[in-house]
Amino acid sequence: MNTRNNPLHLWVHAREMALMGYVTRIIILETGLTDKQVRRIYRDLEDDGMDVSKNRASNAIKSGASLVTNQLSKLHASLLMGFYRQIGGRPVESSTCIAALNRAYRMYRAAIAEIAPVSSPMGKEAFQMFTISDAWCLASEMRSGDAMFEHCCDCGCEFWVTGISG
């Protein structure tokens, strides 16, 4: 049985995404549910005592260019998207995998939480983390070819580059 198109599966998937903190528009795009249905899910979650508004810093879907604005944000994007690509494999370069993105985002948050206490000289702005919706935006840009990893021949590392199409 194909559960992907099962309405109950879509509602469960949307509920999980709402709990993770995805903005409404992303949930609509990923599940095909209507705005009204997603708002109903938020209301049901709030009725169940969950505070889903704390996860959503904004309702905007941002571009990679607005997220990756300096070297520090490029490091954050490289870390987050590196986890995503490692978890999801090559398929995430052509389609978004929410399960892999959620797992990568949790790993990214854990890594930043481990680094923050020992790196105070870098300043608080060094640890302004991306949101899960920001992560989806970056993944979406990789899928569309507007962003990718580049290999540095000098150090052998790969780093995130956005805004490459045109």
PyRosetta script that sets phi, psi and omega in degrees:
from pyrosetta import init, pose_from_sequence

init()
pose = pose_from_sequence("MNTRNNPLHLWVHAREMALMGYVTRIIILETGLTDKQVRRIYRDLEDDGMDVSKNRASNAIKSGASLVTNQLSKLHASLLMGFYRQIGGRPVESSTCIAALNRAYRMYRAAIAEIAPVSSPMGKEAFQMFTISDAWCLASEMRSGDAMFEHCCDCGCEFWVTGISG")
pose.set_psi(1, 131.0)
pose.set_omega(1, 178.7)
pose.set_phi(2, -82.9)
pose.set_psi(2, 110.6)
pose.set_omega(2, -178.4)
pose.set_phi(3, -86.7)
pose.set_psi(3, -11.1)
pose.set_omega(3, -177.3)
pose.set_phi(4, -60.1)
pose.set_psi(4, -38.0)
pose.set_omega(4, -178.5)
pose.set_phi(5, -98.7)
pose.set_psi(5, 5.7)
pose.set_omega(5, 178.1)
pose.set_phi(6, -71.4)
pose.set_psi(6, 124.3)
pose.set_omega(6, -178.3)
pose.set_phi(7, -56.1)
pose.set_psi(7, -37.0)
pose.set_omega(7, 178.9)
pose.set_phi(8, -65.8)
pose.set_psi(8, -41.0)
pose.set_omega(8, 177.6)
pose.set_phi(9, -60.1)
pose.set_psi(9, -42.3)
pose.set_omega(9, -179.8)
pose.set_phi(10, -63.4)
pose.set_psi(10, -40.5)
pose.set_omega(10, 178.8)
pose.set_phi(11, -65.8)
pose.set_psi(11, -42.7)
pose.set_omega(11, 179.1)
pose.set_phi(12, -64.3)
pose.set_psi(12, -44.3)
pose.set_omega(12, 179.0)
pose.set_phi(13, -60.6)
pose.set_psi(13, -44.9)
pose.set_omega(13, 179.3)
pose.set_phi(14, -64.6)
pose.set_psi(14, -39.0)
pose.set_omega(14, 178.3)
pose.set_phi(15, -63.0)
pose.set_psi(15, -44.4)
pose.set_omega(15, 178.0)
pose.set_phi(16, -61.6)
pose.set_psi(16, -41.6)
pose.set_omega(16, 179.3)
pose.set_phi(17, -65.4)
pose.set_psi(17, -40.2)
pose.set_omega(17, 178.0)
pose.set_phi(18, -62.7)
pose.set_psi(18, -41.7)
pose.set_omega(18, 179.1)
pose.set_phi(19, -66.8)
pose.set_psi(19, -31.5)
pose.set_omega(19, 177.9)
pose.set_phi(20, -72.5)
pose.set_psi(20, -24.8)
pose.set_omega(20, 178.2)
pose.set_phi(21, 110.3)
pose.set_psi(21, 10.7)
pose.set_omega(21, 177.1)
pose.set_phi(22, -63.3)
pose.set_psi(22, 145.2)
pose.set_omega(22, 176.4)
pose.set_phi(23, -74.5)
pose.set_psi(23, 157.9)
pose.set_omega(23, -175.3)
pose.set_phi(24, -52.8)
pose.set_psi(24, -46.1)
pose.set_omega(24, -176.0)
pose.set_phi(25, -59.8)
pose.set_psi(25, -39.2)
pose.set_omega(25, 179.8)
pose.set_phi(26, -68.1)
pose.set_psi(26, -40.9)
pose.set_omega(26, 178.2)
pose.set_phi(27, -61.3)
pose.set_psi(27, -41.5)
pose.set_omega(27, 178.2)
pose.set_phi(28, -62.2)
pose.set_psi(28, -46.1)
pose.set_omega(28, -179.0)
pose.set_phi(29, -64.2)
pose.set_psi(29, -38.4)
pose.set_omega(29, -175.9)
pose.set_phi(30, -80.6)
pose.set_psi(30, -29.6)
pose.set_omega(30, -174.8)
pose.set_phi(31, -107.2)
pose.set_psi(31, -23.2)
pose.set_omega(31, -175.4)
pose.set_phi(32, 81.8)
pose.set_psi(32, 3.3)
pose.set_omega(32, 176.0)
pose.set_phi(33, -72.1)
pose.set_psi(33, 160.8)
pose.set_omega(33, 179.1)
pose.set_phi(34, -84.5)
pose.set_psi(34, 164.8)
pose.set_omega(34, 177.0)
pose.set_phi(35, -56.8)
pose.set_psi(35, -43.3)
pose.set_omega(35, -179.4)
pose.set_phi(36, -62.5)
pose.set_psi(36, -40.5)
pose.set_omega(36, 179.4)
pose.set_phi(37, -66.3)
pose.set_psi(37, -40.7)
pose.set_omega(37, 179.5)
pose.set_phi(38, -67.7)
pose.set_psi(38, -40.7)
pose.set_omega(38, 176.2)
pose.set_phi(39, -61.2)
pose.set_psi(39, -35.7)
pose.set_omega(39, 176.8)
pose.set_phi(40, -63.4)
pose.set_psi(40, -40.8)
pose.set_omega(40, 177.7)
pose.set_phi(41, -62.4)
pose.set_psi(41, -44.3)
pose.set_omega(41, 177.1)
pose.set_phi(42, -59.6)
pose.set_psi(42, -44.4)
pose.set_omega(42, 179.9)
pose.set_phi(43, -62.7)
pose.set_psi(43, -42.8)
pose.set_omega(43, 178.4)
pose.set_phi(44, -62.6)
pose.set_psi(44, -40.9)
pose.set_omega(44, 178.4)
pose.set_phi(45, -63.7)
pose.set_psi(45, -42.5)
pose.set_omega(45, 178.4)
pose.set_phi(46, -66.1)
pose.set_psi(46, -37.7)
pose.set_omega(46, 176.0)
pose.set_phi(47, -63.3)
pose.set_psi(47, -29.1)
pose.set_omega(47, 177.6)
pose.set_phi(48, -82.7)
pose.set_psi(48, 3.7)
pose.set_omega(48, 176.7)
pose.set_phi(49, 90.3)
pose.set_psi(49, 11.6)
pose.set_omega(49, -179.8)
pose.set_phi(50, -94.5)
pose.set_psi(50, 137.7)
pose.set_omega(50, 178.5)
pose.set_phi(51, -99.2)
pose.set_psi(51, 87.4)
pose.set_omega(51, -177.6)
pose.set_phi(52, -79.7)
pose.set_psi(52, -17.1)
pose.set_omega(52, -178.9)
pose.set_phi(53, -69.4)
pose.set_psi(53, -26.8)
pose.set_omega(53, -178.7)
pose.set_phi(54, -67.9)
pose.set_psi(54, -24.9)
pose.set_omega(54, 179.9)
pose.set_phi(55, -79.1)
pose.set_psi(55, -25.3)
pose.set_omega(55, -174.3)
pose.set_phi(56, -101.4)
pose.set_psi(56, 102.8)
pose.set_omega(56, -179.6)
pose.set_phi(57, -72.0)
pose.set_psi(57, -31.4)
pose.set_omega(57, 178.9)
pose.set_phi(58, -153.2)
pose.set_psi(58, 168.1)
pose.set_omega(58, 178.2)
pose.set_phi(59, -101.3)
pose.set_psi(59, 7.2)
pose.set_omega(59, -175.1)
pose.set_phi(60, -86.9)
pose.set_psi(60, 146.9)
pose.set_omega(60, 168.4)
pose.set_phi(61, -100.4)
pose.set_psi(61, 119.1)
pose.set_omega(61, -174.1)
pose.set_phi(62, -97.3)
pose.set_psi(62, 163.3)
pose.set_omega(62, 174.7)
pose.set_phi(63, -93.2)
pose.set_psi(63, 158.6)
pose.set_omega(63, 176.6)
pose.set_phi(64, -58.8)
pose.set_psi(64, -36.6)
pose.set_omega(64, -179.8)
pose.set_phi(65, -63.7)
pose.set_psi(65, -32.0)
pose.set_omega(65, 178.4)
pose.set_phi(66, -83.1)
pose.set_psi(66, -18.0)
pose.set_omega(66, 178.8)
pose.set_phi(67, -90.1)
pose.set_psi(67, -40.2)
pose.set_omega(67, -176.8)
pose.set_phi(68, -103.6)
pose.set_psi(68, 89.8)
pose.set_omega(68, -171.9)
pose.set_phi(69, -109.6)
pose.set_psi(69, -11.7)
pose.set_omega(69, -178.8)
pose.set_phi(70, -154.1)
pose.set_psi(70, 178.9)
pose.set_omega(70, -177.5)
pose.set_phi(71, -61.6)
pose.set_psi(71, -37.6)
pose.set_omega(71, -179.2)
pose.set_phi(72, -65.9)
pose.set_psi(72, -44.3)
pose.set_omega(72, 177.9)
pose.set_phi(73, -68.9)
pose.set_psi(73, -28.5)
pose.set_omega(73, 174.7)
pose.set_phi(74, -65.6)
pose.set_psi(74, -38.2)
pose.set_omega(74, 176.3)
pose.set_phi(75, -64.1)
pose.set_psi(75, -44.5)
pose.set_omega(75, 178.1)
pose.set_phi(76, -60.6)
pose.set_psi(76, -46.9)
pose.set_omega(76, -179.5)
pose.set_phi(77, -63.6)
pose.set_psi(77, -40.3)
pose.set_omega(77, 179.5)
pose.set_phi(78, -63.7)
pose.set_psi(78, -41.4)
pose.set_omega(78, 178.7)
pose.set_phi(79, -64.9)
pose.set_psi(79, -52.4)
pose.set_omega(79, -178.2)
pose.set_phi(80, -60.9)
pose.set_psi(80, -50.4)
pose.set_omega(80, -176.6)
pose.set_phi(81, -73.4)
pose.set_psi(81, -26.4)
pose.set_omega(81, 173.4)
pose.set_phi(82, -64.4)
pose.set_psi(82, -43.0)
pose.set_omega(82, 174.9)
pose.set_phi(83, -60.3)
pose.set_psi(83, -45.0)
pose.set_omega(83, -178.0)
pose.set_phi(84, -60.5)
pose.set_psi(84, -47.5)
pose.set_omega(84, -179.4)
pose.set_phi(85, -66.5)
pose.set_psi(85, -37.0)
pose.set_omega(85, 179.1)
pose.set_phi(86, -65.7)
pose.set_psi(86, -40.7)
pose.set_omega(86, -179.0)
pose.set_phi(87, -74.5)
pose.set_psi(87, -45.8)
pose.set_omega(87, -173.9)
pose.set_phi(88, -87.3)
pose.set_psi(88, -17.1)
pose.set_omega(88, -179.1)
pose.set_phi(89, 72.7)
pose.set_psi(89, -167.8)
pose.set_omega(89, -178.6)
pose.set_phi(90, -57.5)
pose.set_psi(90, -33.4)
pose.set_omega(90, -178.4)
pose.set_phi(91, -57.3)
pose.set_psi(91, -26.9)
pose.set_omega(91, -178.3)
pose.set_phi(92, -72.0)
pose.set_psi(92, -9.6)
pose.set_omega(92, 176.4)
pose.set_phi(93, -78.2)
pose.set_psi(93, -16.0)
pose.set_omega(93, -179.2)
pose.set_phi(94, -123.0)
pose.set_psi(94, -9.9)
pose.set_omega(94, 175.4)
pose.set_phi(95, -154.2)
pose.set_psi(95, 145.5)
pose.set_omega(95, -178.3)
pose.set_phi(96, -79.6)
pose.set_psi(96, 132.4)
pose.set_omega(96, 177.3)
pose.set_phi(97, -115.4)
pose.set_psi(97, 104.9)
pose.set_omega(97, -176.0)
pose.set_phi(98, -62.0)
pose.set_psi(98, -40.3)
pose.set_omega(98, 179.8)
pose.set_phi(99, -61.1)
pose.set_psi(99, -44.4)
pose.set_omega(99, 178.4)
pose.set_phi(100, -67.2)
pose.set_psi(100, -38.6)
pose.set_omega(100, 179.8)
pose.set_phi(101, -65.8)
pose.set_psi(101, -42.2)
pose.set_omega(101, 178.3)
pose.set_phi(102, -60.9)
pose.set_psi(102, -45.2)
pose.set_omega(102, -179.2)
pose.set_phi(103, -65.3)
pose.set_psi(103, -43.5)
pose.set_omega(103, 178.6)
pose.set_phi(104, -62.0)
pose.set_psi(104, -39.2)
pose.set_omega(104, -179.5)
pose.set_phi(105, -65.8)
pose.set_psi(105, -40.8)
pose.set_omega(105, 177.1)
pose.set_phi(106, -63.7)
pose.set_psi(106, -39.0)
pose.set_omega(106, 177.6)
pose.set_phi(107, -66.3)
pose.set_psi(107, -41.5)
pose.set_omega(107, 177.9)
pose.set_phi(108, -59.9)
pose.set_psi(108, -47.8)
pose.set_omega(108, 179.4)
pose.set_phi(109, -61.7)
pose.set_psi(109, -40.8)
pose.set_omega(109, 179.2)
pose.set_phi(110, -65.1)
pose.set_psi(110, -41.5)
pose.set_omega(110, 179.6)
pose.set_phi(111, -63.7)
pose.set_psi(111, -44.9)
pose.set_omega(111, 179.9)
pose.set_phi(112, -65.1)
pose.set_psi(112, -39.4)
pose.set_omega(112, 178.9)
pose.set_phi(113, -63.5)
pose.set_psi(113, -33.5)
pose.set_omega(113, 178.0)
pose.set_phi(114, -73.3)
pose.set_psi(114, -36.4)
pose.set_omega(114, -177.1)
pose.set_phi(115, -77.2)
pose.set_psi(115, -38.6)
pose.set_omega(115, -172.0)
pose.set_phi(116, -53.7)
pose.set_psi(116, -47.4)
pose.set_omega(116, -176.6)
pose.set_phi(117, -65.4)
pose.set_psi(117, -26.8)
pose.set_omega(117, -176.6)
pose.set_phi(118, -98.2)
pose.set_psi(118, -1.3)
pose.set_omega(118, -175.7)
pose.set_phi(119, -121.4)
pose.set_psi(119, 39.1)
pose.set_omega(119, -176.5)
pose.set_phi(120, -60.3)
pose.set_psi(120, -28.8)
pose.set_omega(120, 178.5)
pose.set_phi(121, -61.7)
pose.set_psi(121, -21.5)
pose.set_omega(121, -179.8)
pose.set_phi(122, -71.7)
pose.set_psi(122, -21.0)
pose.set_omega(122, 178.8)
pose.set_phi(123, 93.5)
pose.set_psi(123, 159.2)
pose.set_omega(123, -177.3)
pose.set_phi(124, -61.6)
pose.set_psi(124, -35.0)
pose.set_omega(124, -177.7)
pose.set_phi(125, -63.8)
pose.set_psi(125, -20.2)
pose.set_omega(125, 179.1)
pose.set_phi(126, -66.7)
pose.set_psi(126, -20.0)
pose.set_omega(126, -173.9)
pose.set_phi(127, -117.1)
pose.set_psi(127, 27.3)
pose.set_omega(127, 171.2)
pose.set_phi(128, -78.1)
pose.set_psi(128, 99.2)
pose.set_omega(128, -173.0)
pose.set_phi(129, -77.2)
pose.set_psi(129, 153.7)
pose.set_omega(129, 170.4)
pose.set_phi(130, -69.3)
pose.set_psi(130, 154.2)
pose.set_omega(130, 173.2)
pose.set_phi(131, -88.5)
pose.set_psi(131, 169.9)
pose.set_omega(131, 176.8)
pose.set_phi(132, -63.8)
pose.set_psi(132, -33.6)
pose.set_omega(132, 176.6)
pose.set_phi(133, -67.4)
pose.set_psi(133, -37.3)
pose.set_omega(133, 174.6)
pose.set_phi(134, -61.8)
pose.set_psi(134, -41.2)
pose.set_omega(134, 178.6)
pose.set_phi(135, -60.4)
pose.set_psi(135, -42.7)
pose.set_omega(135, 178.4)
pose.set_phi(136, -62.2)
pose.set_psi(136, -40.9)
pose.set_omega(136, 179.2)
pose.set_phi(137, -61.1)
pose.set_psi(137, -42.8)
pose.set_omega(137, 177.9)
pose.set_phi(138, -64.8)
pose.set_psi(138, -43.3)
pose.set_omega(138, 178.4)
pose.set_phi(139, -63.0)
pose.set_psi(139, -38.9)
pose.set_omega(139, 178.9)
pose.set_phi(140, -64.1)
pose.set_psi(140, -39.2)
pose.set_omega(140, 178.5)
pose.set_phi(141, -68.5)
pose.set_psi(141, -34.6)
pose.set_omega(141, 176.2)
pose.set_phi(142, -66.0)
pose.set_psi(142, -43.1)
pose.set_omega(142, -179.9)
pose.set_phi(143, -60.4)
pose.set_psi(143, -39.7)
pose.set_omega(143, -176.8)
pose.set_phi(144, -83.4)
pose.set_psi(144, -9.0)
pose.set_omega(144, -178.7)
pose.set_phi(145, 88.8)
pose.set_psi(145, 5.9)
pose.set_omega(145, 178.8)
pose.set_phi(146, -82.7)
pose.set_psi(146, -6.5)
pose.set_omega(146, 178.0)
pose.set_phi(147, -151.0)
pose.set_psi(147, 157.9)
pose.set_omega(147, -179.3)
pose.set_phi(148, -166.7)
pose.set_psi(148, 176.1)
pose.set_omega(148, 172.5)
pose.set_phi(149, -94.2)
pose.set_psi(149, 139.5)
pose.set_omega(149, 172.5)
pose.set_phi(150, -114.0)
pose.set_psi(150, 147.8)
pose.set_omega(150, -179.7)
pose.set_phi(151, -98.0)
pose.set_psi(151, 131.9)
pose.set_omega(151, 176.2)
pose.set_phi(152, -93.5)
pose.set_psi(152, 117.9)
pose.set_omega(152, -179.1)
pose.set_phi(153, -69.4)
pose.set_psi(153, -25.2)
pose.set_omega(153, -178.7)
pose.set_phi(154, -73.2)
pose.set_psi(154, -46.6)
pose.set_omega(154, -175.2)
pose.set_phi(155, -108.5)
pose.set_psi(155, -12.6)
pose.set_omega(155, 178.9)
pose.set_phi(156, 82.5)
pose.set_psi(156, 2.4)
pose.set_omega(156, -179.9)
pose.set_phi(157, -87.2)
pose.set_psi(157, 161.8)
pose.set_omega(157, 172.4)
pose.set_phi(158, -111.7)
pose.set_psi(158, 143.1)
pose.set_omega(158, -179.3)
pose.set_phi(159, -137.2)
pose.set_psi(159, 155.7)
pose.set_omega(159, -175.1)
pose.set_phi(160, -79.8)
pose.set_psi(160, 132.7)
pose.set_omega(160, 176.7)
pose.set_phi(161, -128.3)
pose.set_psi(161, 130.6)
pose.set_omega(161, -179.1)
pose.set_phi(162, -121.8)
pose.set_psi(162, 161.1)
pose.set_omega(162, 178.2)
pose.set_phi(163, 74.1)
pose.set_psi(163, 37.8)
pose.set_omega(163, -174.6)
pose.set_phi(164, -94.2)
pose.set_psi(164, -18.0)
pose.set_omega(164, 179.9)
pose.set_phi(165, -78.3)
pose.set_psi(165, 164.8)
pose.set_omega(165, 173.9)
pose.set_phi(166, 164.0)
pose.dump_pdb("model.pdb")
